[in-house]
Amino acid sequence: MSNHDSRSDDQLKQGLDALLRAEHGDPFALLGPQIDEQGVVIRTFQPGALQVELIAAETGESLGLLEQDGHSGLFSLRLPALLDYRYRISWPGALQETEDPYAFASQLGELDIYLFSEGKHRDLGKSFGAQLIEVDAVQGVRFSVWAPNARRVSVVGQFNSWDGRRHPMRLHPTAGVWELFIPRLGPGEIYKYEILGSHGVLPLRADPLALATELPPATSSVVAEKLDFDWHDDAWMQQRTSASAQSGALSIYELHAGSWRHGQSEQEGDAFQVLSWRELGEQLIPYVLDLGFSHIELLPIMEHPFGGSWGYQPLSQFAPTARYGSPHDFAAFVDACHQAGLGVILDWVPAHFPNDEHGLARFDGTALYEYEHPFEGYHQDWNTCIFNLGRNEVHGFMLASALHWLRTYHIDGLRVDAVASMLYRDYSRKAGEWIPNRHGGRENLEAIDFLRHLNQVVASEVPGAMVIAEESTAWPGVSRPSHEGGLGFDFKWNMGWMHDSLSYMAEDPLHRQHHHHQLTFGLLYAFSEHFILPISHDEVVHGKRSLLDKMPGDHWQKLANLRLYFSFMWTHPGKKLLFMGCEFGQWREWNHDAELDWYLMQYGEHQGLHGLLRDLNRLYRSESALHRFDDREAGFEWLIGDDQANSVFAWLRKGEADAAPVLVVHNFTPTPRLGYRVGVPSSGDWQVLVNSDAQQYGGSAAGSVGAVASEAVASHGKVQSLLLDLPPLATLILRA
């Protein structure tokens, strides 16, 4: 035997030893059909098998028994030529027939790999992860995962007894992507990846691109059925494309799917259970439509290990949580919403992710999805990792996630969480605890580029879909187009308005005259962005008290103040968002482990609050003056902004030239103001459309009602005026 042959034998032995130790990075060099000058050697590693027989693929005829080569579980057979074959494997108590995973060529296209590496792959959810495919008439699952610094990656699951030696993957070295086609696996298989890092085997990882998951607290990924959903929302999708959300009556009901309402559990000892997507559709859709909202917004439903995070620490950016049903069930829920005329917005989190050991943190033993340095890659406030959006693969991964929800599930908008934390490298950090950008500044240039790119791509590829920023600073141009130097969002949450207005409302009405500016200041910048006025879940948890309980005064005054606040909010420039439970005046803070306090709806004052919100939503939608120019000064005119002594505010809301303006007058004190004069732009009768103190809303039935005739008395820069009786802690809304 030549020295060359000796070296080849030594290399083979070393390779087989590494394979047996589960340390070989190129299993296709040893397993499957290995062609040489003498024919072909068929080799397979089946630890624990009693016998492996080679059979003809078409006929099942035996081609011979594979022999163990002195290594436990390693079987081989030499043939004179390569034939189509499969294995018949005898296990203790079972007989298995399967094709050889190592007899198949790579099933991941070069274009897919290239686009992934460049961060330009728009359909990762249909290409990477676990994909059901057919190869040469053989059904199976193609697995692929990015782990460029791993020494070996294997697919493990119940199908191989979670043994990482059984299905090691092939590496595409230019991209750091590992791939393997496993025949005869199908939907429902649970799996993870076993990764050998530089310092040993890591804890099993869930698939970053899983399309389905186990029900928490279980953490495995699940091979998902193809989502061949039969959509029936063509009419909705067509009108969505042609409609303008910025000039429409956008009114959003924000909810946590698991605690809106509970159902009776069939299990003994458990009084309640969360509603499924089907049950939510049956109960939630008619409720929200009756209230007059145009959209629902779901707290993140991407799979997350800890329910107490409310979804804001997600790990599966492509999989709906299994808590409420299957991906198909979620698609059916969205479809039902659309058929009923209700839009669906999802909260989405590209800022950070939790550090659970089965997740993305140090995925292949290195900082892969996150920044390496803790000053860049670790959120002190949330104990989470920060996405390194400057890395092509991570940029592309998150962009593909956004498109996945918008395209695959027909979602109407994404509300991007924690944008402020993405924009600034020193967010919530002390001096010396952050790393400046390449120019020495505090801006996170990589995240800014990502957000602009995200908004450009969504506008181009998903017309009509909204992208909304939860951004709490004074960053300029959040909702200005990126080509004009902005970030390109469709809307920005107006956190300043929320903080100022809630602070004002919490004041004793006797002292509100000293805080007048808190309601007027917001009008100085109300038209600088496309704003949404948010009263969200964050305002009714963690000791902040419920929205109703924030209001001052006795029982009656609290309810009157909240009716006044709703009226103020719904007539103020900006789109509307309200968290569940606020609409009927829940007294306690939101608890994600319990349903809302629906029993309150048996009481008249809570029914009245609920009814007022319904009427405000309908008025907001029917009166174009209240929504058409939400983002323009032309849609708003101050009449009274300086009556601090009485804490009275009055303004006009305006729409198109042919639309009648709407007059809004607020009295923020419990003192009725009789004969209060307000200037108006036209003569004639002005009809009271809403009096928030009306008896039907639980009020005292004070104040002007019906038609109020104008008088030729100049006031507030107008030649005509109305003499109004302003009810206590209430709003009058009128139209000529």
Wavefront OBJ file of the C-alpha trace (Angstrom):
o trace
v 0.000 0.000 0.000
v 1.415 3.398 -0.905
v 2.110 6.195 1.549
v -0.764 8.055 -0.095
v -3.102 5.176 0.651
v -1.819 5.000 4.232
v -2.451 8.682 4.708
v -5.940 8.273 3.196
v -6.678 5.433 5.589
v -5.433 7.515 8.494
v -7.560 10.443 7.397
v -10.595 8.194 7.080
v -10.021 6.749 10.539
v -9.590 10.213 12.028
v -12.717 11.384 10.253
v -14.752 8.421 11.469
v -13.498 8.914 14.998
v -14.548 12.571 14.823
v -17.942 11.500 13.446
v -18.431 9.066 16.319
v -17.541 11.840 18.778
v -20.053 14.130 16.992
v -17.256 16.555 16.156
v -17.036 16.184 12.371
v -18.029 19.316 10.486
v -18.536 17.666 7.078
v -20.708 14.541 7.476
v -21.314 14.285 3.725
v -17.618 13.468 3.284
v -18.148 10.222 5.221
v -21.830 9.307 5.243
v -24.076 8.289 2.397
v -22.653 7.059 -0.921
v -18.864 7.531 -1.120
v -17.635 6.816 -4.669
v -14.086 5.634 -5.236
v -12.142 3.728 -7.896
v -13.555 0.392 -6.733
v -17.191 1.397 -6.798
v -19.149 2.905 -3.950
v -19.281 2.551 -0.191
v -22.637 3.183 1.473
v -22.064 4.315 5.046
v -24.539 5.281 7.754
v -24.335 6.027 11.446
v -27.246 4.550 13.380
v -26.238 4.259 17.049
v -28.455 1.791 18.837
v -29.575 -0.022 15.697
v -29.541 -3.805 15.697
v -29.241 -4.173 11.937
v -29.207 -2.023 8.813
v -30.239 -3.500 5.478
v -29.870 -1.822 2.098
v -32.931 -2.239 -0.133
v -33.770 -1.125 -3.661
v -35.711 2.133 -3.682
v -38.353 0.981 -6.173
v -38.827 -2.716 -5.406
v -37.753 -3.060 -1.773
v -35.510 -5.923 -2.820
v -32.622 -6.542 -0.441
v -29.252 -5.319 -1.656
v -27.375 -6.665 1.344
v -26.773 -6.101 5.031
v -24.474 -3.331 6.093
v -21.695 -4.384 8.377
v -20.529 -2.624 11.488
v -16.967 -1.444 10.979
v -15.760 -2.101 14.494
v -17.483 1.061 15.680
v -20.758 0.945 17.522
v -23.518 2.222 15.268
v -21.368 2.764 12.159
v -22.551 0.557 9.272
v -21.202 0.247 5.717
v -21.568 -1.824 2.574
v -19.527 -1.786 -0.628
v -21.330 -2.006 -3.976
v -19.869 -2.178 -7.461
v -22.013 0.742 -8.584
v -24.399 3.281 -7.107
v -28.070 2.282 -7.098
v -31.188 4.048 -5.848
v -31.575 2.710 -2.350
v -33.056 3.178 1.050
v -32.465 1.680 4.472
v -34.430 -0.885 6.446
v -33.281 -0.375 10.024
v -34.036 -2.794 12.855
v -34.358 -1.078 16.206
v -35.212 -2.755 19.500
v -38.961 -3.194 19.134
v -39.333 -1.331 15.813
v -38.580 -1.576 12.090
v -37.935 1.601 10.082
v -37.629 2.210 6.349
v -36.185 5.486 5.185
v -34.162 7.123 2.479
v -30.631 8.203 3.288
v -30.397 11.931 4.126
v -26.782 11.846 2.958
v -27.688 10.606 -0.498
v -29.357 13.916 -1.405
v -27.610 16.902 -2.913
v -27.971 20.328 -1.350
v -31.580 21.512 -1.543
v -30.870 25.114 -0.603
v -30.430 27.253 -3.689
v -27.316 29.323 -4.269
v -29.466 32.415 -4.768
v -31.133 31.848 -1.386
v -27.733 31.577 0.260
v -26.391 34.659 -1.489
v -29.416 36.788 -0.678
v -29.310 35.685 2.938
v -25.647 36.648 3.277
v -26.351 40.042 1.741
v -29.327 40.653 4.042
v -31.597 40.908 1.005
v -33.692 37.742 1.281
v -37.304 38.888 1.625
v -38.869 35.422 2.059
v -36.766 33.716 4.699
v -39.897 32.196 6.201
v -40.466 30.272 2.980
v -36.842 29.252 2.397
v -34.986 28.762 5.671
v -35.854 26.981 8.888
v -37.917 23.799 8.522
v -39.500 23.602 5.063
v -41.707 20.793 3.818
v -40.410 19.826 0.378
v -40.381 16.902 -2.033
v -37.143 15.643 -3.578
v -37.249 12.962 -6.278
v -40.765 11.974 -5.176
v -39.618 11.736 -1.539
v -41.453 13.869 1.012
v -39.449 15.335 3.851
v -38.206 18.425 5.633
v -35.295 20.625 4.633
v -33.704 22.218 7.687
v -31.393 25.182 7.440
v -29.903 27.402 10.104
v -27.294 30.158 10.312
v -24.439 29.303 12.689
v -21.207 30.445 11.011
v -18.946 29.863 14.005
v -20.181 26.379 14.875
v -17.944 23.335 14.435
v -20.922 21.040 13.890
v -24.711 21.456 13.834
v -27.273 18.645 14.037
v -31.034 18.464 13.842
v -32.439 16.651 16.867
v -35.923 15.625 17.898
v -38.067 12.696 18.926
v -37.478 11.211 15.459
v -33.818 10.532 16.349
v -34.103 10.261 20.149
v -32.559 13.757 20.474
v -29.214 12.248 19.484
v -26.967 14.861 17.874
v -24.867 12.142 16.240
v -27.707 10.990 14.019
v -28.365 13.982 11.744
v -25.367 16.309 11.474
v -25.842 18.972 8.811
v -23.945 20.169 5.736
v -22.188 23.534 5.913
v -22.288 26.187 3.200
v -19.053 27.865 4.280
v -19.446 31.108 2.333
v -22.634 31.928 4.282
v -22.213 30.001 7.511
v -25.517 28.243 6.816
v -26.039 24.596 7.743
v -28.544 22.461 5.854
v -29.997 18.946 5.827
v -32.926 17.265 4.098
v -34.440 14.561 6.311
v -36.775 12.242 4.395
v -40.175 11.166 5.677
v -40.525 13.815 8.350
v -43.741 15.795 8.236
v -45.816 18.470 9.949
v -45.974 18.349 13.706
v -42.446 17.043 14.295
v -40.756 18.836 17.174
v -37.093 19.664 16.786
v -34.157 21.774 17.884
v -30.560 22.257 16.810
v -27.615 20.783 18.653
v -24.610 23.016 18.086
v -20.970 22.253 18.780
v -19.296 25.548 19.526
v -15.636 26.288 19.996
v -15.807 25.248 23.643
v -18.151 22.284 23.439
v -21.788 21.392 22.874
v -24.200 24.249 23.579
v -27.691 23.964 25.097
v -30.178 22.873 22.457
v -31.411 25.817 20.371
v -34.861 26.472 19.001
v -35.007 27.371 15.330
v -34.775 31.160 14.806
v -36.877 30.719 11.671
v -39.432 28.282 13.058
v -42.922 28.816 11.685
v -44.550 27.067 14.645
v -43.587 26.198 18.206
v -44.564 24.040 21.121
v -46.929 25.452 23.700
v -44.899 27.208 26.419
v -43.341 26.361 28.799
v -42.092 23.766 26.291
v -39.503 25.362 24.037
v -39.041 23.217 20.940
v -39.737 24.294 17.396
v -42.389 22.499 15.362
v -42.411 21.632 11.671
v -45.378 23.655 10.438
v -47.888 22.654 7.824
v -47.770 24.714 4.666
v -50.025 27.697 5.223
v -52.204 27.178 2.177
v -54.949 29.292 3.695
v -58.010 30.094 1.599
v -58.337 33.842 2.166
v -61.660 35.608 1.681
v -60.544 39.188 2.277
v -59.938 40.394 -1.273
v -62.353 43.302 -0.894
v -60.643 44.430 2.303
v -57.146 44.186 0.856
v -58.146 46.130 -2.263
v -59.744 48.993 -0.337
v -56.819 49.045 2.083
v -54.436 49.687 -0.786
v -56.471 52.588 -2.108
v -57.377 54.185 1.242
v -55.198 56.659 3.117
v -54.852 55.876 6.799
v -53.421 59.342 7.454
v -56.603 61.048 6.310
v -58.988 58.392 7.598
v -60.707 57.746 10.918
v -58.085 55.472 12.477
v -59.339 54.296 15.872
v -57.472 51.396 17.475
v -58.516 49.014 20.246
v -55.353 47.614 21.839
v -55.602 44.253 23.550
v -53.712 41.353 25.051
v -55.234 38.261 23.483
v -54.819 36.105 26.570
v -56.552 38.352 29.085
v -59.326 40.152 27.193
v -61.815 37.488 28.156
v -61.501 33.931 29.438
v -63.562 30.851 28.748
v -64.580 27.977 30.960
v -61.960 25.243 31.161
v -62.839 21.611 30.631
v -60.092 20.616 33.053
v -61.055 20.012 36.654
v -59.628 22.440 39.159
v -59.051 25.162 36.578
v -61.881 27.674 36.392
v -60.763 29.541 33.279
v -58.815 29.143 30.095
v -57.647 31.590 27.463
v -59.744 31.902 24.349
v -58.556 30.355 21.106
v -58.246 32.439 17.952
v -61.585 31.034 16.813
v -63.292 31.954 20.081
v -61.689 35.391 20.050
v -62.998 35.918 16.544
v -66.517 34.991 17.590
v -66.567 37.259 20.648
v -64.054 40.055 20.049
v -64.925 41.071 16.487
v -68.595 41.971 17.087
v -67.690 43.696 20.357
v -65.037 45.920 18.786
v -67.196 46.681 15.759
v -70.107 47.688 17.990
v -67.761 50.101 19.775
v -66.897 51.643 16.415
v -63.142 50.980 16.319
v -61.537 50.596 12.908
v -58.634 48.365 14.001
v -57.488 46.101 16.772
v -53.863 46.092 17.879
v -52.519 42.909 19.430
v -49.700 42.949 21.942
v -46.944 40.788 20.400
v -48.185 37.336 19.440
v -44.788 36.122 18.212
v -43.841 33.138 20.364
v -42.291 34.173 23.672
v -41.163 31.940 26.535
v -42.316 34.162 29.424
v -45.985 35.102 29.453
v -45.318 37.896 31.936
v -43.432 39.795 29.235
v -46.817 40.181 27.432
v -44.988 39.172 24.253
v -42.411 41.968 24.344
v -39.579 39.457 24.769
v -40.178 37.257 21.717
v -37.838 34.542 20.473
v -39.670 33.255 17.410
v -39.949 36.172 15.030
v -41.801 34.071 12.437
v -44.133 31.923 14.572
v -47.455 32.904 16.151
v -47.601 31.793 19.770
v -49.113 28.354 20.305
v -51.085 29.717 23.284
v -54.161 30.465 21.175
v -53.944 27.913 18.378
v -52.083 27.055 15.196
v -50.710 29.398 12.505
v -53.724 28.403 10.400
v -56.033 29.440 13.259
v -54.344 32.830 13.454
v -54.712 33.348 9.699
v -58.404 32.485 10.030
v -58.776 35.067 12.806
v -57.226 37.815 10.662
v -59.390 36.775 7.719
v -62.531 36.967 9.900
v -61.529 40.448 11.074
v -61.062 41.626 7.502
v -64.344 40.150 6.298
v -66.071 42.048 9.111
v -64.329 45.299 8.146
v -61.820 45.350 10.999
v -58.091 45.907 10.518
v -55.380 44.075 12.468
v -52.155 45.662 13.740
v -49.399 43.692 15.483
v -46.883 44.948 17.977
v -43.448 43.907 16.706
v -40.125 43.981 18.540
v -36.915 44.453 16.502
v -35.043 46.193 19.317
v -34.101 43.331 21.607
v -34.628 39.673 22.526
v -34.460 37.603 25.738
v -31.398 35.634 26.741
v -33.115 32.281 27.352
v -30.617 29.508 26.710
v -32.693 27.899 23.952
v -32.927 31.193 22.054
v -30.812 33.572 20.004
v -28.311 34.729 22.622
v -24.788 33.572 21.639
v -26.541 31.214 19.282
v -23.480 29.414 17.941
v -21.312 30.178 20.940
v -20.595 33.702 19.745
v -22.457 37.011 19.647
v -24.296 36.317 16.405
v -27.615 38.162 16.521
v -26.459 40.625 19.180
v -23.550 42.995 19.606
v -20.535 41.459 21.330
v -19.815 44.269 23.790
v -22.350 44.583 26.621
v -22.303 48.375 26.252
v -23.859 47.806 22.826
v -25.480 44.403 23.099
v -27.164 44.307 26.504
v -30.263 46.157 27.726
v -29.852 46.888 31.414
v -33.521 47.808 31.876
v -34.964 44.612 30.411
v -32.149 42.079 30.864
v -32.226 41.409 27.123
v -29.867 41.344 24.164
v -29.820 44.073 21.519
v -30.023 43.074 17.847
v -26.902 43.939 15.863
v -28.794 45.429 12.941
v -25.548 46.503 11.318
v -24.865 42.886 10.425
v -26.298 41.977 7.015
v -27.769 38.676 8.114
v -29.472 40.174 11.189
v -30.746 43.177 9.229
v -32.208 40.817 6.636
v -33.598 38.448 9.271
v -35.643 41.178 10.962
v -36.733 42.757 7.703
v -37.966 39.362 6.508
v -39.819 38.927 9.807
v -41.737 42.166 9.256
v -42.656 41.162 5.715
v -43.625 37.684 6.887
v -46.407 39.020 9.108
v -47.581 41.591 6.574
v -47.643 39.241 3.583
v -48.213 35.756 4.974
v -50.884 36.772 7.482
v -52.287 39.868 5.693
v -51.511 42.033 8.727
v -52.489 45.681 8.200
v -49.765 47.296 10.223
v -46.832 46.830 12.561
v -46.384 48.962 15.648
v -42.636 48.947 16.223
v -41.867 48.725 19.911
v -39.154 50.647 21.769
v -37.941 52.712 18.815
v -36.303 55.236 21.150
v -34.084 52.500 22.560
v -32.989 51.679 19.020
v -32.134 55.229 17.999
v -29.723 56.085 20.797
v -26.616 54.211 21.853
v -26.785 55.848 25.275
v -30.446 54.978 25.854
v -30.902 54.457 29.612
v -27.130 54.351 30.102
v -24.852 56.422 32.303
v -21.725 58.179 31.096
v -19.014 55.667 30.381
v -21.513 52.839 29.832
v -22.016 53.274 26.108
v -19.928 53.209 22.938
v -20.200 56.150 20.506
v -20.845 55.610 16.811
v -18.111 55.956 14.199
v -18.591 59.730 14.209
v -18.393 59.956 17.976
v -22.126 60.560 18.367
v -24.873 58.887 20.381
v -27.066 57.884 17.438
v -27.253 54.196 16.533
v -26.546 54.537 12.824
v -27.133 50.847 12.067
v -30.593 50.872 13.656
v -31.500 54.126 11.907
v -30.530 52.623 8.545
v -32.592 49.542 9.349
v -35.711 51.522 10.275
v -35.510 53.630 7.128
v -34.963 50.537 4.996
v -37.850 48.758 6.720
v -40.260 51.579 5.967
v -39.095 51.894 2.364
v -39.489 48.171 1.719
v -42.917 47.939 3.364
v -44.208 50.927 1.395
v -42.912 49.389 -1.823
v -43.819 45.740 -1.331
v -46.936 45.856 0.866
v -48.966 48.877 -0.281
v -51.509 50.004 2.279
v -49.745 48.454 5.263
v -48.848 50.813 8.103
v -45.661 50.974 10.163
v -46.086 52.821 13.467
v -43.330 53.975 15.802
v -43.534 53.874 19.565
v -40.965 56.657 19.923
v -40.873 58.726 23.099
v -38.246 61.376 22.350
v -38.143 64.496 20.210
v -36.328 62.773 17.337
v -37.214 64.910 14.304
v -39.087 63.498 11.332
v -40.067 60.075 12.644
v -43.044 60.040 10.268
v -41.415 62.110 7.542
v -40.396 60.212 4.370
v -36.845 58.898 4.414
v -35.989 60.725 1.191
v -36.709 63.934 3.107
v -34.394 62.927 5.941
v -37.051 61.295 8.116
v -37.355 57.727 9.369
v -40.297 57.003 7.084
v -42.884 55.708 9.572
v -46.554 56.198 8.741
v -47.387 57.250 12.303
v -45.728 58.047 15.601
v -47.216 57.546 19.036
v -47.611 60.954 20.697
v -46.115 60.106 24.062
v -45.727 63.761 25.022
v -49.459 64.370 24.607
v -50.207 61.278 26.642
v -47.951 62.251 29.555
v -49.084 65.888 29.622
v -52.788 65.206 29.317
v -52.820 62.440 31.939
v -50.805 64.632 34.291
v -53.341 67.426 33.804
v -56.289 65.104 34.384
v -54.769 63.803 37.627
v -54.823 67.315 39.095
v -57.627 68.388 41.369
v -59.920 70.505 39.138
v -59.405 73.431 41.519
v -55.722 73.425 40.604
v -56.047 72.805 36.873
v -55.917 76.519 36.148
v -52.256 76.370 37.168
v -51.537 73.539 34.714
v -53.370 74.988 31.702
v -50.252 74.708 29.534
v -50.259 70.944 29.768
v -53.245 70.822 27.414
v -52.242 73.706 25.154
v -48.578 72.774 24.689
v -49.385 69.685 22.645
v -51.050 71.816 19.991
v -47.735 73.555 19.317
v -46.293 70.368 17.808
v -49.445 68.394 16.982
v -48.865 68.797 13.237
v -45.120 68.117 13.174
v -45.718 64.371 12.780
v -48.482 61.967 11.824
v -49.520 61.270 15.398
v -51.516 58.579 17.155
v -52.799 59.533 20.615
v -52.047 56.450 22.734
v -53.635 55.357 25.972
v -51.925 51.988 25.996
v -51.357 49.040 28.313
v -48.257 50.753 29.733
v -50.459 53.378 31.387
v -52.558 50.927 33.430
v -49.939 48.628 35.031
v -47.078 48.618 37.543
v -48.707 50.890 40.097
v -49.847 53.539 37.625
v -53.483 52.636 38.400
v -56.276 52.126 35.913
v -57.319 54.975 33.654
v -60.504 55.536 35.667
v -58.663 55.427 38.976
v -56.192 58.069 37.766
v -59.033 60.566 37.719
v -59.471 62.797 40.808
v -62.555 63.273 42.923
v -65.307 61.067 44.246
v -66.950 58.184 42.406
v -69.142 60.419 40.233
v -66.337 62.876 39.475
v -63.932 60.105 38.448
v -66.418 58.838 35.881
v -67.236 62.377 34.713
v -63.541 63.160 34.338
v -63.004 60.030 32.261
v -65.974 60.864 30.030
v -64.463 64.323 29.623
v -61.036 62.861 28.856
v -62.413 60.528 26.185
v -64.246 63.484 24.614
v -61.083 65.586 24.734
v -59.029 62.778 23.161
v -61.491 61.938 20.390
v -61.805 65.587 19.325
v -58.078 66.387 19.556
v -55.935 66.195 16.393
v -54.381 62.744 16.053
v -55.554 59.191 15.537
v -56.813 57.241 18.544
v -55.622 54.192 20.499
v -57.221 52.851 23.676
v -56.299 49.798 25.730
v -58.931 47.213 26.541
v -60.938 47.714 29.712
v -60.624 51.486 29.618
v -63.747 51.690 27.483
v -66.034 50.662 30.347
v -63.997 52.085 33.218
v -62.157 49.193 34.838
v -61.241 50.152 38.389
v -58.234 47.888 38.903
v -54.989 47.741 36.982
v -54.680 45.332 34.096
v -53.579 41.839 35.132
v -52.354 39.663 32.267
v -53.292 36.515 34.209
v -56.960 37.477 34.600
v -59.732 38.565 32.276
v -61.152 42.087 32.285
v -63.727 42.961 34.952
v -66.713 42.397 32.711
v -69.070 42.322 35.691
v -68.827 46.120 35.767
v -70.961 46.257 32.631
v -74.029 45.491 34.755
v -73.797 48.969 36.300
v -75.381 51.969 34.607
v -72.436 54.364 34.963
v -70.075 51.882 33.295
v -72.611 51.172 30.568
v -72.853 54.934 30.072
v -69.094 55.342 29.694
v -69.072 52.466 27.225
v -71.945 54.078 25.305
v -70.195 57.449 25.167
v -67.090 55.882 23.657
v -69.253 54.124 21.081
v -70.888 57.417 20.129
v -67.540 59.233 20.000
v -66.135 56.611 17.643
v -69.138 56.847 15.355
v -69.017 60.625 15.362
v -65.266 60.553 14.715
v -65.848 58.344 11.698
v -68.907 60.154 10.300
v -67.624 63.733 10.716
v -64.703 64.225 8.329
v -63.778 67.414 10.216
v -62.691 65.222 13.127
v -60.241 63.089 11.139
v -59.576 64.393 7.613
v -56.784 66.827 8.514
v -55.508 65.320 11.748
v -51.957 66.166 10.751
v -52.458 69.682 9.350
v -52.976 73.045 10.916
v -55.787 73.581 8.419
v -57.825 71.032 10.371
v -57.720 72.897 13.664
v -58.537 76.388 14.902
v -58.282 77.653 18.448
v -61.255 79.601 19.737
v -60.530 79.607 23.454
v -57.135 78.552 24.705
v -56.489 81.176 27.349
v -59.362 80.857 29.836
v -57.228 79.535 32.631
v -59.504 80.879 35.344
v -62.385 78.688 34.204
v -60.318 75.818 32.729
v -62.390 76.037 29.550
v -61.038 75.166 26.112
v -62.794 75.543 22.771
v -61.733 74.839 19.203
v -62.980 74.146 15.734
v -62.131 70.990 13.829
v -62.254 71.358 10.053
v -62.377 69.016 7.088
v -62.772 69.645 3.377
v -64.139 73.011 2.272
v -67.623 71.562 1.777
v -67.660 69.789 5.153
v -69.252 71.499 8.124
v -66.792 72.371 10.908
v -67.263 70.839 14.334
v -67.219 73.001 17.472
v -65.747 71.458 20.625
v -66.019 73.044 24.091
v -64.519 71.465 27.238
v -65.170 72.429 30.840
v -62.489 70.870 33.041
v -64.019 71.981 36.343
v -67.002 70.600 38.292
v -68.629 74.054 38.130
v -71.350 74.474 35.477
v -70.728 77.541 33.274
v -74.113 78.994 32.382
v -74.379 81.468 29.510
v -70.788 80.936 28.352
v -70.237 82.704 25.033
v -68.235 81.036 22.245
v -67.610 82.518 18.806
v -68.644 80.491 15.754
v -67.852 80.860 12.043
v -71.429 80.795 10.739
v -74.934 81.864 11.705
v -77.933 79.675 12.311
v -78.676 76.730 14.567
v -75.819 74.677 15.954
v -76.844 71.155 16.912
v -75.432 69.531 20.030
v -74.106 66.198 18.759
v -72.623 65.013 22.060
v -72.999 66.216 25.631
v -70.736 63.968 27.712
v -72.779 64.853 30.807
v -75.956 63.417 29.274
v -77.974 61.110 31.491
v -77.570 58.218 29.056
v -73.815 58.356 29.682
v -74.210 58.403 33.462
v -74.025 62.179 33.736
v -76.137 64.792 35.514
v -78.057 65.873 32.401
v -76.805 69.446 32.706
v -75.753 71.762 29.895
v -76.986 72.685 26.451
v -78.892 70.140 24.392
v -80.669 70.142 21.057
v -80.228 73.153 18.786
v -78.552 76.371 19.915
v -79.190 79.466 17.775
v -76.281 81.778 17.041
v -76.387 85.460 17.876
v -74.896 88.370 15.946
v -72.518 89.066 18.805
v -68.825 89.095 17.965
v -66.629 86.844 20.072
v -63.272 85.117 19.709
v -62.638 86.717 16.340
v -66.010 85.631 14.918
v -68.999 87.838 14.094
v -71.422 85.219 15.346
v -71.432 83.444 18.704
v -73.333 80.907 20.785
v -74.455 81.285 24.379
v -73.854 77.834 25.864
v -74.511 76.205 29.191
v -71.382 74.193 29.867
v -72.015 71.119 32.022
v -69.566 70.250 34.816
v -66.512 68.139 33.911
v -67.882 67.661 30.444
v -67.617 68.337 26.727
v -70.095 69.743 24.216
v -69.630 68.851 20.552
v -71.728 70.861 18.071
v -72.149 71.265 14.330
v -74.007 73.892 12.311
l 1 2 3 4 5 6 7 8 9 10 11 12 13 14 15 16 17 18 19 20 21 22 23 24 25 26 27 28 29 30 31 32 33 34 35 36 37 38 39 40 41 42 43 44 45 46 47 48 49 50 51 52 53 54 55 56 57 58 59 60 61 62 63 64 65 66 67 68 69 70 71 72 73 74 75 76 77 78 79 80 81 82 83 84 85 86 87 88 89 90 91 92 93 94 95 96 97 98 99 100 101 102 103 104 105 106 107 108 109 110 111 112 113 114 115 116 117 118 119 120 121 122 123 124 125 126 127 128 129 130 131 132 133 134 135 136 137 138 139 140 141 142 143 144 145 146 147 148 149 150 151 152 153 154 155 156 157 158 159 160 161 162 163 164 165 166 167 168 169 170 171 172 173 174 175 176 177 178 179 180 181 182 183 184 185 186 187 188 189 190 191 192 193 194 195 196 197 198 199 200 201 202 203 204 205 206 207 208 209 210 211 212 213 214 215 216 217 218 219 220 221 222 223 224 225 226 227 228 229 230 231 232 233 234 235 236 237 238 239 240 241 242 243 244 245 246 247 248 249 250 251 252 253 254 255 256 257 258 259 260 261 262 263 264 265 266 267 268 269 270 271 272 273 274 275 276 277 278 279 280 281 282 283 284 285 286 287 288 289 290 291 292 293 294 295 296 297 298 299 300 301 302 303 304 305 306 307 308 309 310 311 312 313 314 315 316 317 318 319 320 321 322 323 324 325 326 327 328 329 330 331 332 333 334 335 336 337 338 339 340 341 342 343 344 345 346 347 348 349 350 351 352 353 354 355 356 357 358 359 360 361 362 363 364 365 366 367 368 369 370 371 372 373 374 375 376 377 378 379 380 381 382 383 384 385 386 387 388 389 390 391 392 393 394 395 396 397 398 399 400 401 402 403 404 405 406 407 408 409 410 411 412 413 414 415 416 417 418 419 420 421 422 423 424 425 426 427 428 429 430 431 432 433 434 435 436 437 438 439 440 441 442 443 444 445 446 447 448 449 450 451 452 453 454 455 456 457 458 459 460 461 462 463 464 465 466 467 468 469 470 471 472 473 474 475 476 477 478 479 480 481 482 483 484 485 486 487 488 489 490 491 492 493 494 495 496 497 498 499 500 501 502 503 504 505 506 507 508 509 510 511 512 513 514 515 516 517 518 519 520 521 522 523 524 525 526 527 528 529 530 531 532 533 534 535 536 537 538 539 540 541 542 543 544 545 546 547 548 549 550 551 552 553 554 555 556 557 558 559 560 561 562 563 564 565 566 567 568 569 570 571 572 573 574 575 576 577 578 579 580 581 582 583 584 585 586 587 588 589 590 591 592 593 594 595 596 597 598 599 600 601 602 603 604 605 606 607 608 609 610 611 612 613 614 615 616 617 618 619 620 621 622 623 624 625 626 627 628 629 630 631 632 633 634 635 636 637 638 639 640 641 642 643 644 645 646 647 648 649 650 651 652 653 654 655 656 657 658 659 660 661 662 663 664 665 666 667 668 669 670 671 672 673 674 675 676 677 678 679 680 681 682 683 684 685 686 687 688 689 690 691 692 693 694 695 696 697 698 699 700 701 702 703 704 705 706 707 708 709 710 711 712 713 714 715 716 717 718 719 720 721 722 723 724 725 726 727 728 729 730 731 732 733 734 735 736
